[in-house]
Structure formats: C-alpha cells, structure tokens
Amino acid sequence: MNKENYSAKQLADSIVEGIQEKKGTNIAVLDLSKLDNTICQYFVICEGESTTQVDAISDSVEDYVREHLGDKPSHIEGRENALWILLDYFDVVVHVFHKDQRDFYNLEGLWADADRTDIENLF
C-alpha cells in the first residue's frame, strides 16, 4: 500500500496498534486537522517505562506501519538517548516518551485546542 491508498487517520490507527504491540501506555491521539497552521494532521503520543521500552515501541511502530501500510518515517529523532523519540510520517507525528519526560514537555497542554482521543491501556 502506498500513501495514496490510506488516510492520515488510518496511519494514526496503525501507529496506535504498533505502540500497543510493545505495551506502550497512556496513548493520546491529537487531531490537529481542524487547527490553523499545524505541521501535520495528527500527533500520536505515548510513553514507556524505560529507555529500552521507548526504543522498542518506536521500532514496533516502524515495523507495524511498514508491514501494514508500506510506509516509513521521513525522519526520526531521539534514538541516541531514547527519552523522547519522534517519528515523522508527514501527516502523523509520533512522540514516544520515557514516562519521566512526558509531563515535562506537556505536548498535550501545548496543543490543548486539538480534539483528543485517549486510548485505553490494554493491560
């Protein structure tokens, strides 16, 4: 499947499934599509308990999206320390935080005008 065959919402849903594969928690999907001057349509934000889990979650997202949608991120940041890994899929930007870093950066607060969907933890 290529980018013309799926929507940003389908991409965000696949990213959530990739996060859940590695037990990422406190997943929030921010719909930025109705806001002016945004850099993408969705933010998907989650957290892991350790740098090892943060790294595993980001790998899982990459693998899941590649397998199911045939896409890969245009850019990745934060792999060096795995406290906050960002995966940029143009229409969807994924933020995988170490649990201690998420509150500090407060992306949900910065984008409080966006429609927010919280995904229930699976375990």
N, C-alpha and C positions, 0 to 999 in steps of 0.2 A: 504494500500500500504506500502511496506517496502523499505528500502534503495536500494535493488537490482532492484526495479521496476521504478526508476526515476533517472534522471541525476542531476548533480550539477546545470546545467542551469535551469532545471525545478524547483529545490528547490529555486534558486535565484528569479525566476519569481513569485513563490508563496509568498516568503518573501516580494517582492515589493507589491503584492496585499494586504497582511496583513498590511503593512505600510500605504497604501492608504486608508484602511478601517477607520483609525483614523486620516486622513488628515495630515500625515507626509509630509514634504516638502523637496525640493531640494535633491531628491533621486539620488544617483550615484551608478552605478554598476561597480566595477573594476574587470576586467577579469585578474586574475593573473596566469592563467593556462600555459601561454607561457613563463613565467619568471622562472629563476632558483632559487632554494632554497626558495620557498614560503611555507607558513604554510597551505594554503588552495587554492582552485581554484578561489573563488570569495570573494570580500568584497562587502557588500551592506551597504551604508552609507546614513543616512537621519538625519533630525532634527525636533524637536518640539519646540513650543513657550514657554512651561513651563515644570517644573518637572512633573506636573500631566500628561501633554500630552506625555512626553517622556516615562513615566511609562505605559500609556495606549497603546502607539504604540508597545512597547515591548510585552505587554500582547496580543495584537492583532496578532502580528507575531507568537507568540507561539500557540495561538488558531487556527489561519488560517492554519499553517503548520500541526498541529496535525490533524485537521479535513480533510484536503485535501490530505495529503501525509502520515499520520500516523506516523510522526516523532516528536521528541522533542529535544531540545538542549542538548548537552552533558555537557555544563557548562554555567552559567550566572554570570556576574559580574556587579556591579554598581547599584543594586536596592536600596541600602541604601540611596543614595543622589539623584539618578535619573538625574544626569548631563551628564552622559555617560554610557549607558547600553550596554553591549556586550553580544550577544547570539552566542554561538559556536555550529555550526552544522557540525563540522569537515571539510567538503568540502566548506562550506559557513560560513563566519563570518559576523554577523550583528552588525553594530555600530549605535546606536540611540543616537544622541547628543542633548543636550539643545543648542539652536541656538548660545548662547554666548560662548560655549565651542568648537564648531566645528572648527572655524578658528584658535583657539589657538593650537589645536593638529595637524591640517593640514595633515590628513592621505592621502588625495589626492595628496598632494605635495610629501610626503614620498614615495608614490607608483606611481609616475608620469610616469614610464615606462609601466604601465599596460594599456590595452585598456579600455577606459572609455565610459560608456553609461549613459547619463543624462536622467532621466525620467521626463517628463513634469508634473508640478503640476496640479492636477485635478480641482482646483478651482481658 
